Amino acid sequence: MPGADNTRRIPTTKALDEIVRRLSSLPQVSAIALGGSRTAGTDDRYSDYDVYTFVTASVPQGIRRDLALRFDPHPEIGNDWWGES
């Protein structure tokens, strides 16, 4: 249910809270946003979290890998191909 300012509280997990906390501590991170079905309220038990990180400079793959490995034994890091070239 949206609040008075038309926002909705999105239930999170300890893992998501930790990811956001660690990312937000990096100097090159200027903003973090959540998107996808969880923010739209159309999620189900299989839904994941879509985390968008806006940066002023690249976050080194090693830092991203170390963070991801805390929560996923096989993370996809450096996946920068999105279609036909």
C-alpha positions in Angstrom: 0.0 0.0 0.0 1.5 3.4 -1.0 2.3 5.9 1.7 1.2 9.5 1.8 4.0 10.5 -0.6 2.9 7.7 -3.0 5.8 5.4 -2.2 5.5 1.8 -1.3 7.7 -0.1 1.2 9.4 -2.9 -0.6 10.2 -5.9 1.6 13.9 -6.7 1.5 16.2 -9.4 2.7 19.3 -9.3 4.8 21.3 -10.1 1.7 19.8 -7.2 -0.3 20.3 -4.8 2.6 24.0 -5.9 2.8 24.5 -5.5 -0.9 23.0 -2.0 -0.9 25.0 -1.0 2.2 28.3 -2.2 0.6 27.6 -0.6 -2.8 26.6 2.7 -1.3 29.9 2.9 0.6 31.9 3.0 -2.6 32.9 6.5 -3.6 32.0 6.0 -7.3 28.4 5.0 -6.5 26.0 8.0 -6.8 22.7 6.2 -6.6 21.1 2.8 -6.2 17.5 2.0 -7.4 15.3 -1.1 -7.2 13.2 -2.1 -10.1 11.2 -5.0 -11.6 8.3 -7.0 -10.3 9.0 -6.4 -6.6 8.8 -2.7 -7.0 5.7 -2.9 -9.1 4.0 -5.2 -6.6 3.5 -8.0 -9.2 6.2 -10.3 -7.7 5.7 -14.0 -6.8 7.8 -16.4 -4.8 10.2 -16.8 -7.7 10.9 -13.1 -8.1 14.4 -11.7 -7.6 15.5 -8.2 -7.0 16.6 -5.9 -9.8 19.3 -3.6 -8.4 20.5 -0.7 -10.6 23.7 1.0 -9.6 24.5 4.4 -11.0 28.2 5.3 -10.9 30.6 8.1 -11.7 33.4 5.6 -12.5 33.6 1.9 -13.1 33.5 -0.4 -10.0 36.3 -2.9 -10.5 35.2 -6.4 -11.3 37.2 -7.7 -8.3 35.1 -5.7 -5.9 31.9 -6.7 -7.6 33.0 -10.4 -7.6 33.9 -10.3 -3.9 30.5 -8.9 -3.0 28.6 -11.3 -5.3 30.4 -14.3 -4.0 29.1 -13.6 -0.5 25.6 -14.4 -1.7 26.0 -16.6 -4.9 28.6 -19.3 -5.5 28.4 -18.7 -9.3 27.7 -15.0 -9.9 27.6 -13.4 -13.4 30.2 -10.6 -13.4 31.2 -8.4 -16.3 28.3 -9.6 -18.4 28.3 -6.7 -20.9 26.8 -8.2 -24.0 23.1 -7.4 -24.6 22.3 -8.3 -28.1 23.4 -8.4 -31.7 26.6 -6.5 -32.5 
